[in-house]
Amino acid sequence: MARESFDKEIQFLRMLALAGGAYNRQQFAERLGISIHTYDKTVRNLKEMFNTLHHNLSKKQGTELSEGLRYNYYESADPLLLFLYRAKSLKETESTRLTLLLTALQTQEMTAKDLQDLCVEEMPVDYPLPDEKTVRGDLKYLEEVGVIVRLDDKRPYKYKAANDLINLLSDDELLDLFDYVDVMANTQVPSVQGYLLRDTLKKALRKKSVHPDATETHRYKYHYHSRILDEAHLYTIFKAIQQRKRLSFLYLSPKKGKNYASQNTNPLFERETEGHVQSILPLRVVYDHQYGRWYLTGHNARLGVVKFRMEGLTQMEEGEAVTEEEFAQRLSVLEDQLKYSWVIDTLRAVKVVARFYNPDRSKANFVRERVEAQGQWGTISEESDSSFLYEITVNGIYEIKPWLRSFGSSCEVLEPAWLRKEFIAEWKEIQNYYEPVRENL
């Protein structure tokens, strides 16, 4: 799949996951910034990939992409969002060739020459036949990612599928491993690699004729689809940070309402894009647990420290590397500015003081437990049976404010005074919403 196509289909699936059937074709295309023709082409491509990976679904489910959201409510992240990763950066010929190699190596040990002969026999007639160099390149790639192993150092090298872990485990051990991966993939970030491993283990259990209900012991539902989709950029960014390389990308601010901008390759249809090309030295990736958002922070030559929501990144390209000294200097400046950031805010530091009230008639103090787990570097003091005091210094209040508000009547903001007044005004407004329509209702 071409890089531009991958960006477009990420945004397409994000809108489908969030909006469902709320938009018609014209509205969908306008929101994405593409033509109706491109919209239809994208839908066809996604349907083909969806049907290929879920060939056992009913005709209706295989035809309607929106059914992927409804097919299994608790696995909505799996069929509709993750299949895009399996198609990323693979041409159709590569996908077919790698499938042939892996299928053959599941049951026997083979050399590169044996696998080349197999491709000559099994590849579709309208596909170009690979030479030995191409097959060796495929084998090197599959060995690097751990899918196959080379048996020894004797030439010609023989390869086999790396299935020892699954083959050596009993059914019960495999189920235990699946349960562990299932829990971790659904509760930890990043999670895409865990989902893919979970899918592999599920297929292995199916081959061993383990009853499907045995894998349904836990139920999860994710509401943050963008978190999973944004992980497409995560490893590219991590690699750039590790190698101290600059990144350039087209950034589409989520506030602008445009989700995608096509590359203008046809001069007859050239138009100004909504986004802005950015060039930065990436330094840190920050995840906001409250809203399920990824942020990229870095240094821009003109603006200094910059921050971007990762859902707005498209057309990402690596640039030149910088020296270790420059990278360390830029990172030190960033860390100093983010020292008191609840997430990534760099406004003036403010001391926030709040009193939390312990729950009545409850053996478990879930208020205290949540403050201790989520309160970051804040400190707890003045404890009593009914309440405790919480203090923290943060950059601005806009990122911590939703967290404080989420405690409802269990949290009373004391300082700063202006923030306390804001909370009072908000709660009065909420109270007005619950005023009776009629006095005698």
C-alpha angles and dihedrals in degrees: 000000000000116000093242091050091051091053091049095048092048089057091043092054092044091057092044091051094047101037102029108186096343094111130060121218094271094048092045092051093046092050091051093044094236136116125263088249092055090046091054091046091051091050091051092050093049092047091052092051092043093050092046093054095038102037091145094065123103119270092256094049091047092050102044115063091196088063087069087073093052103036094087113002094201094049098043089124092056110058102028103038108026099051088071090067091056091057096044118125095350122122116216092251091050092049092051093045095048090048090054092049095048094045092052094047092052092076107023145025113251141175126230090258091052090050092048090054089049091053090050089055100040107033115103113264094243093055122090112252115242122237123224092264091057092049091049089051090052091049092050091051093048090048092050093053091047099245095120135021133215110235102213145335096263117114130270090045117229124210137196137178115276096238099130094110094055096037094051095051123089120233092261093048091048090051091050090051091048091050091051093048090045093055095043095046091052098044106033133065134258092036111164094094089049091051091051091049089047090053091051092050091048090055090048091053090049090054089053089054093243109166111260092232089066090071094049099073093115128048125203136171123192119204095184103078092161090063091063094041093048090059086079086080097038101086093042088055093044090052092050091050091048092050093039091237127155121241130212123195144153108255121207109190112226087223092065095064094231115117103183142019120196123224109257102235097146112067091202090065099033114142138162112271123231096229134072128236110239130193117195144154103242113225112162141008115214127194122206108210094190095062101018093241131147120214130196116209125189148130127284120195092229104031103032114213111026133182130201135183105236094223087071096055117108138158093024118192132180120237137189124314124249129216122273089244093056093045092050091049094050091045092051091054091049094048090050091053093045094045093108099026116130086205114338105320115136100187124124114303115257130189111231121195122186136170116222120202120217117234117262122239093005127123092202115066096211091167093060092042092053094047090050092048098044105023094092111198095350119124130228122218144149093048123186137161091271105036150353136213122244124196130183138160112222138170101257125328103252095093098042094042097079089049092053091045092052090069091065114190091357091075129061117185112219104171142072095033094218091055090050089053090051091053091048090052092048095050091048089053091050090048089055090057089062096048110124117259089225125027092232095046 
